[in-house]
Amino acid sequence: MSQNWTRLLGGALCVRLVLDWTPFGGLRSALSAVILLGVVVCLVQMRARLRNAPLLPWVIAFSFLVAVNGLRATADPVRWMALYIGPWLMLLAGSLAPSDAWWRWSRALMWLAIPAFVWALWGLAAGQPETFILNGYPRLLGAYANPHGHALMLVLWASVGVLWVDRRQGGEWLGAIVAFVAVVLLSYTWVRTAMLMLAIQGTVFFLLRGRRAPLLVGMVLVALTFGLSSGLQERFSDLFAVLSGQAPDAGWGAIGSHRVDIWREILTSFLALGWSAKLLGLGLGAHHGFHKALDPHSEVLALWIQLGVLGPVAWWGGIFRSAWQLRRRSEDPLRCFVLSWLVSIVITAPISNEVLNRVTFAWWIWATIGLALSSERSED
């Protein structure tokens, strides 16, 4: 059963990745729903193996909160429930597969990077970024309709490529090429949060692995790149302002594309609604009702507004529980990879909306967490 389950789950993740390249949103949603339904059916059939899973209480708690607040959803309850619960289902599913399966999955993931890279490079050659200007920057879309979704997948490919190079058991050249091209293409998306996520993940990964040389080389390359690129200096001027303690010309509220102003506006309106809203939330989708029908650019606020105070507690609780389970086994490359991603997510999620809204990225990361937690080894 383990081998068949491994193939099915890995195949489902690869199919979801390719679906991102299609222009048919309805097809993406329908097939994603079919995949999640299939995962649920399989988890029910294998429920005996899940009874002692350390993450199960957190997954149940978070899923219950999402389902209950789906009854109060302002719109599209099924979509929101699938979006939020889906990654945790993938985590449970991954925990039932042999942990060695990750290396087969990730090899497929790296080969799938090739068509995505060709698509993006073709777009660069054709001048596509100039046709999509966001916040004053030409954004590379590649095979994706959104620069943020594109950037998150490039970050995933880059981190997996580095993992394969560090593992040193074959596939190093493929990993190195994928990581290099992904980082280059990432620079053309101008997505700061994605770049920050990769920087944090890479730093923590090399620290956990005790790889001082590549960490120092990476830091030098980043410093040189920033020193030579006025565009990157301007793009990250907000971060430099925070580090230096000097407010930008537009004031502290303008930090992070006016994130501070957005948070202030949303919190002022939300906190004025009374204690029931603060404690119990307003239902799925309600976080879009405070600022121009957009989300709050903070996963903490998004979960709090929709699910109440227990929402972010359950979500972060699952993440910290995962890290706690892996803390004593961090010598393994895969577990170092997962721990580094958990640290990156914990730091960046409160100041961004790059996790809850990116289906493929979240499915892959959460399934990998599950595999790292699996005590089962491959049989072949």
Salt bridges, closest charged atoms under 4 A:
ASP20 OD1 - ARG16 NH1 2.67
ASP100 OD1 - ARG377 NH2 2.67
ASP166 OD2 - ARG209 NE 2.71
ASP166 OD1 - ARG211 NE 2.65
ASP238 OD2 - ARG192 NH1 3.43
ASP261 OD2 - HIS258 ND1 3.18
ASP261 OD1 - ARG264 NH1 2.81
GLU265 OE1 - HIS291 ND1 2.99
ASP295 OD1 - HIS297 ND1 3.71
GLU354 OE2 - HIS148 ND1 2.46
GLU354 OE1 - ARG358 NE 3.18
GLU376 OE1 - ARG49 NH2 3.00
ASP380 OD1 - ARG104 NH1 3.74
